[in-house]
C-alpha cells in the first residue's frame, strides 16, 4: 500500500483491490512511460538540486548523488496542474507578500470583495493601483467586473498569508514557485493535489535553513529572528540551486523497491497513446 501511495492500513479496500488487479504487463508499460520521461530531463541535474515528483507528491533535495532531504508536498489540482520544467532557484523570500494572480483576483476574490470587503481586509488583502496600496474597504466594488478591473490584489505578510512564512523563487514563465502554507492538515493525506499550481512544502522552515546554509550569516537563529519581525526580507543565493519539477508515476526507491502512483493529471494516458498506439487502460 505504501509503495502505491495508499493509506498503509493493512485492509483490502476498494482502492487497494484496484491496484492489486492491475496486470504486470500494464505495470511494465507504466515503467516504460517513466523511462521515456527521464529522456526529457536535462543531461546534468546539478551537484546540488531539488527534484519534485508531482505525481508522487514528494520533494527530494540531492547533493553529490546523495538524498539529503525528502519532504511531502502539495501540488496543483487537476484543473490547475503543476507544470513540468527545470529552473534555478535564485532567492528565498521570508515573510512574503502574496501577489494574487489576476485570474484568481477576478474569478474568485472579486465576488468576495463585492459581498464583504471587511472579511478580506481582516485577512490582510489590499488593493494596489499605480503601485499604491488602497484598503479594500475604501473602494466601491459594485462597478467592477472581470473586463473592468484596474487593481492588483495582494495579501500582506502574516499568519493568514496563503504563502505562509517563506517562499522559494525560481523565476519561470508559469509563475510557479515553492512556499509554506497555513493549511497544514493537507499534508496528512496520501493524495495531495489541492493548490492552484504552486508547490506547498510540509517543512518549509527546515528547507529554508538547508537552502540558506551556503549564504554567510544565515543560520536557523537568524531565520527565526526575521520571521518574528514579520518584515518582508529577500535573501539571494550565492549559488543558485537547480529545481526540477517532474511527473513520474513509477520509480525505484532508495531501498530498491518500485513505487507506482495514480496518473492524477492523465499525462500517462496521453503519452501511452503516442508510444503504444493505444489508450491507457487506467
C-alpha positions in Angstrom: 0.0 0.0 0.0 2.8 2.4 0.9 4.5 1.7 -2.5 1.3 2.6 -4.3 0.6 5.8 -2.4 -2.3 4.3 -0.4 -3.1 4.6 3.3 -1.0 1.7 4.8 -3.8 0.3 6.9 -3.5 -3.4 6.0 -7.1 -3.5 4.8 -8.0 -4.6 1.3 -10.4 -1.8 0.4 -11.6 -0.6 -2.9 -8.5 1.3 -3.9 -6.1 -1.4 -2.7 -8.1 -4.1 -4.6 -8.0 -1.9 -7.8 -4.2 -1.7 -7.6 -3.8 -5.4 -6.9 -5.7 -6.2 -10.1 -3.6 -4.2 -12.5 -1.8 -6.7 -14.7 2.0 -7.0 -14.7 2.1 -6.0 -18.4 0.5 -2.7 -17.6 2.9 -2.1 -14.8 5.8 -2.7 -17.3 4.2 -0.2 -19.7 4.0 2.3 -16.8 7.7 1.9 -16.1 8.4 2.5 -19.8 6.4 5.7 -19.7 8.6 6.8 -16.7 11.7 5.9 -18.6 10.6 7.9 -21.6 10.1 11.0 -19.3 13.6 10.5 -18.0 14.9 11.0 -21.5 13.4 14.5 -21.4 15.3 15.6 -18.4 18.5 17.7 -18.6 21.6 15.7 -19.1 23.1 17.2 -15.9 20.8 17.7 -13.0 23.4 19.7 -10.9 25.6 18.7 -8.0 23.1 20.2 -5.6 19.5 20.1 -6.8 15.8 19.8 -5.8 13.5 17.4 -7.6 9.7 17.5 -7.1 7.8 14.5 -8.4 4.3 15.9 -8.9 2.6 12.5 -9.3 4.4 11.3 -6.1 3.6 14.4 -4.0 7.3 14.4 -2.9 10.3 16.6 -2.9 13.9 15.4 -2.7 17.0 17.5 -2.2 20.1 15.9 -3.6 23.7 16.7 -3.1 26.5 14.7 -4.8 24.1 11.9 -5.7 23.1 11.6 -2.0 19.5 12.3 -1.0 19.8 14.7 1.9 16.1 15.6 2.4 12.7 14.1 1.5 9.5 16.0 2.1 5.8 15.8 1.4 4.4 18.4 -0.9 1.0 19.6 -2.1 0.7 20.2 -5.9 -1.8 21.6 -8.3 -5.4 20.4 -8.7 -6.2 18.5 -11.9 -7.7 21.7 -13.3 -4.7 23.8 -12.0 -1.9 21.4 -13.0 1.6 22.0 -11.8 3.8 22.2 -15.0 7.0 20.2 -15.7 10.2 22.2 -16.2 13.7 22.9 -14.8 14.9 26.3 -13.5 17.4 27.7 -11.0 16.3 28.8 -7.5 17.7 32.3 -7.2 16.4 33.7 -3.9 14.3 33.0 -0.8 11.7 35.4 0.5 10.9 35.4 4.2 7.5 36.9 5.3 6.4 37.2 1.7 3.5 39.2 0.2 1.1 37.0 -1.9 0.7 38.9 -5.1 -2.7 37.4 -6.1 -2.7 36.3 -9.8 -5.2 38.3 -11.9 -7.1 35.1 -12.8 -7.8 34.4 -9.1 -8.4 38.1 -8.3 -11.2 38.4 -10.9 -12.6 34.9 -10.8 -12.6 34.3 -7.0 -11.8 37.3 -5.0 -13.9 40.0 -6.8 -17.1 38.3 -5.8 -15.9 38.2 -2.1 -15.0 41.9 -2.3 -18.4 42.8 -3.5 -20.1 40.7 -0.8 -17.9 41.5 2.2 -14.7 43.5 1.8 -14.3 43.7 5.5 -13.7 40.0 5.7 -10.9 40.2 3.1 -9.4 43.2 4.8 -9.2 41.1 8.0 -7.2 38.5 6.1 -4.6 41.2 5.1 -5.8 41.7 1.5 -5.2 45.1 0.0 -5.6 46.6 -3.5 -3.0 48.4 -5.5 -3.5 51.0 -8.2 -0.4 52.5 -9.8 1.6 50.6 -7.2 -0.1 52.5 -4.4 -1.8 50.3 -1.7 -5.5 51.1 -1.0 -7.6 49.5 1.7 -10.2 47.2 0.1 -12.8 48.7 2.4 -12.3 52.1 0.8 -13.3 51.0 -2.7 -16.8 50.7 -4.1 -16.5 47.3 -5.8 -20.0 47.3 -7.5 -19.0 48.9 -10.8 -16.1 46.5 -11.4 -16.1 43.2 -13.4 -13.6 40.8 -15.0 -13.4 43.0 -18.0 -13.1 46.2 -15.9 -10.7 45.5 -13.0 -7.9 48.1 -12.8 -6.4 46.9 -9.5 -3.8 44.4 -8.4 -4.5 42.5 -5.2 -2.0 41.3 -2.6 -2.0 39.7 0.8 0.3 41.2 3.4 2.7 39.0 5.4 1.1 37.4 8.4 -0.3 34.2 9.9 -3.2 34.1 7.3 -1.0 34.7 4.3 -1.7 32.0 1.7 2.1 31.5 1.1 2.8 31.1 4.8 6.1 32.4 6.1 8.5 31.7 3.3 8.7 31.1 -0.4 11.4 29.8 -2.7 11.8 31.6 -6.1 13.0 30.0 -9.3 11.7 32.6 -11.9 9.7 31.0 -14.7 7.0 31.8 -17.3 4.4 29.7 -15.3 4.7 31.9 -12.2 5.1 28.7 -10.2 7.2 28.5 -7.0 7.5 26.6 -3.7 6.2 28.0 -0.5 4.8 27.5 3.0 1.1 27.2 3.7 -1.2 27.7 6.7 -3.3 24.7 5.6 -1.1 22.1 7.4 -3.7 19.3 7.6 -3.5 18.6 3.9 -0.1 17.0 4.3 -1.7 14.1 6.2 -3.5 13.0 3.1 -2.0 10.4 0.7 -3.3 12.3 -2.5 -2.2 15.9 -2.2 -3.4 17.8 -5.3 -5.0 21.0 -3.8 -3.1 24.1 -5.0 -3.5 26.5 -7.9 -0.3 25.1 -9.4 2.5 26.1 -6.9 4.2 23.6 -4.6 3.5 23.8 -0.9 6.1 22.3 1.5 5.5 20.3 4.6 8.5 21.7 6.4 9.4 25.0 4.8 11.5 26.5 7.6 13.7 23.4 7.7 14.0 23.7 4.0 14.9 27.4 4.2 17.6 26.5 6.7 19.1 24.0 4.3 19.0 26.2 1.2 20.4 29.2 3.1 23.2 27.2 4.7 25.6 28.3 1.9 24.8 32.0 2.4 27.1 33.6 5.0 25.4 34.5 8.3 22.1 32.9 7.5 21.6 30.2 10.2 18.4 29.0 11.8 18.6 31.6 14.6 18.7 34.5 12.1 15.8 33.0 10.0 13.7 32.7 13.2 14.5 36.2 14.1 13.5 37.6 10.7 10.3 35.5 10.8 9.5 37.1 14.2 9.7 40.6 12.8 7.0 40.0 10.2 9.0 42.1 7.8 9.5 41.0 4.1 13.1 40.0 3.6 14.7 38.7 0.4 17.8 36.6 0.6 19.7 36.0 -2.7 21.5 32.7 -3.1 25.3 32.9 -3.8 25.0 29.6 -5.7 21.6 29.0 -7.3 20.1 25.6 -6.7 18.6 23.7 -9.7 14.9 22.8 -9.3 13.4 20.1 -11.5 9.6 19.7 -11.5 8.9 16.2 -12.8 5.9 13.9 -13.4 6.6 10.2 -12.9 4.1 7.5 -11.8 6.7 4.8 -11.4 10.2 4.9 -9.9 12.7 2.8 -7.9 13.1 4.0 -4.3 16.5 4.1 -2.5 15.7 0.7 -0.9 15.4 -0.8 -4.4 11.6 -1.2 -4.4 9.5 0.0 -7.3 6.8 2.6 -6.4 3.7 3.3 -8.5 1.2 6.2 -8.4 -2.0 7.2 -9.9 -1.9 9.2 -13.1 -3.6 12.2 -11.5 -3.3 14.5 -14.5 -3.9 11.8 -17.1 -0.5 12.6 -18.6 0.4 8.9 -18.8 -2.8 8.4 -20.8 -1.7 10.8 -23.5 1.9 9.5 -23.6 0.7 5.9 -23.8 -1.4 6.7 -26.8 1.7 8.1 -28.6 4.2 5.4 -27.6 2.0 2.3 -27.7 -0.7 3.3 -30.1 -3.5 2.5 -27.7 -5.4 4.1 -24.9 -4.0 3.9 -21.3 -6.4 1.5 -19.6 -6.4 3.0 -16.1 
